[in-house]
Amino acid sequence: MKNYLISILSVLCIVYSCDTNESNEINIYSQRHYEVDKKQYENFEQKTGIKVNVIKANADELLERLKNEGANSPADLFVTVDAGKLQKGAEMGLFQKINSDEINNNVSKELIDKNGYWIPITYRARILVYSNDRVMASELSTYEDLADEKWKGRILVRSSSNAYNQALMSSLYANLGQETVEKWSSGIVNNFARDPKGNDRDQVKAIAAGQGDIAIVNSYYIGLLLSSEKQQEVDAGNSVSVFFPNQGENERGSHINISGFAMTKNAPNKQNSIKLLEYLTSVEAQETYVNNSYEYPANPLVMPSEIVQSWGEFKIDELDLNKLGTYRNEAIKVFDKTGWK
Ligand code: FE
C-alpha cells in the first residue's frame, strides 16, 4: 500500500512538474539600475515565499559571466534594458525559450520577441526634450532633422559608449542604411553643445543651465526628474518639454526599446522563474513599474503614470527590436568614424 501511494505521488509530481531539485529561490543577473526593482522582488517574496537574489553588473559583463559559468551557472534569469543585449545572449546560446500562456497573454503582442527568447516587462522611448525658453515644438520634427545646421551648438546627448545611444543608432542604421546614418552622426557631432558627458538626466540639467537647447534622452528620466525629492531636479524637469520625433503621417514613429527578461539555458529554478515573470507582467506589478520608474507598461491593460500620460500618445517605430542587436557593431563603427565620443 505504501509503495502504491509513493508511485501515485511521483506520477502526480511528474504531471504537475514539482521539481524536487528546485530550491526556494531565484537568482537574477540584472543590468537594471532602478529602485522599483527592489520593491517588485520584495512584493513577490512576500506573496510566494520565494527569495529573489540579484547580482548587478553591466549587460556585457553578465553575458560573459553566463558564458564562462556554462551549465554550472546559478543564474535563472537575465534582465536588461536593451533588446539588443537579449538578442546577443540568445545568439550566444545562453537562453532557453519561455512557454507560458499567462505571460504571453499579459504582454502586448507588438512587444513580443519574434524568436521567443525574451519577455518584455516595460518599454521606453528615446525622445527629445527641448528648452521651454529657447525652442518651439513647431521647430522640431525627426531624429534626422537634428543633424541640420540650424541646431549648431545646441544639442546635448551622452557618450556613444552608452547602450541607449547604441540602440538608437542601430535603429537608425536598420531604417536608413549606412551612408545616411554616417552623415547624420557627423551632423549631430557638428551640432553638439559640448563634448558628450554625464547621463540622460545631466543633459536635461544642462538645458536648465543654458548649456544647450535640445537633449536626446530616455522618456522615464523626465518622470524621475519631475517626481524627484531634489528641487533642482524638479526645476530641470520643468525647464523642458517632451517631443516624440518622427510622428508625421509618413514617418516611422519614435525609437523604443524594451526592458526584458530571458531565462538561462540551465536555469536551476525554472518554475519559480516563470512564476516571477507571470507576476512581473501582471496588472499589479505593472502598475508598480509605471508609477515608480515612469517606464511604459508591457501589459496593455495598465496605463502609464499620470506624468507620462500628460505627454500624450505616440507612434512607435515598429522595427523588430532584435535588429538593435544585429546592427550593434555597425552602429559603434559609425560613432567611431564620425567622432561621437
Ligand atoms: Fe536607464
Boltz pocket constraint, residues with backbone or C-beta under 6 A from the ligand:
constraints:
  - pocket:
      binder: B
      contacts: [[A, 81], [A, 218]]
      max_distance: 6.0
